[in-house]
């Protein structure tokens, strides 16, 4: 992974603070406050993670997340909502859309970076196990009537 994070937030101060924190930890941080730039940035920069504000003036984070998850080119990019919303239904809806984390503002900068790094480790482990998982699924499809509990 190249350690690129895309930060989408309508608050200039938060965008700059997040950007500086990630760059201090060796990430390339690309930011935008304009939701219209979001999809082109996601396609152009191919970020490893996206930090997305939920409540923005023109387009909600829910709408942007749904667009990403529906596009095969971007559907696997991990998305984290960083939001002031403490509404439980917003959090539930977020996870149903496929986000990997839901973080409340105000957020400690170090906590935010550590959370992304934690998810990076999880993604790396999943990528390492992907070939073995695919082989196991192939085997299970080939022998669908076997009882594997005794193995």
Helices and strands as residue ranges (DSSP letters): E 4-8, H 12-24, E 28-32, G 35-37, H 38-45, E 49-52, H 61-70, E 78-83, H 88-97, E 101-104, H 109-142, G 148-150
